[in-house]
Amino acid sequence: MARNGRSLDDQISEVEARLSRRRAELRYLAAEARSRFNASKAIPVAVVAALAIGFAASRFVRKPAKPEPVQRGTRPTRLLGAVAAAMLPSLIRPLQHAIADWVAQRMHRAGAH
């Protein structure tokens, strides 16, 4: 007989019952941790897979854009464009100097006040 009045068989069965409960708890905790890990691992994989499928599908569904036809002007229009391109720098240079002088005067007035 044991010290606390219970038989040795009763004590053994109590210890076995506690061990059984602990094992069930551990199995439950392990399964929960495994499902959390799999879910956290599966989310990025699912997102990447969805993006890949979306890009692949868009390549097959989307029609390539047709190139815009180049519109060529008449001969006088092209000639006028060439003349304007040649004269434009000589027309802009005096404007640039006039604007630079105006900005310098404005800055000088602002600094004097």
ABEGO torsion letter per residue (X at the ends): XBAAGBBAAAAAAAAAAAAAAAAAAAAAAAAAAAAAAAAAAAAAAAAAAAAAAAAAAAAAABBBBBBBBBBBBBAAAAAAAAAAAAAAAAAAAAAAAAAAAAAAAAAAAAAAX
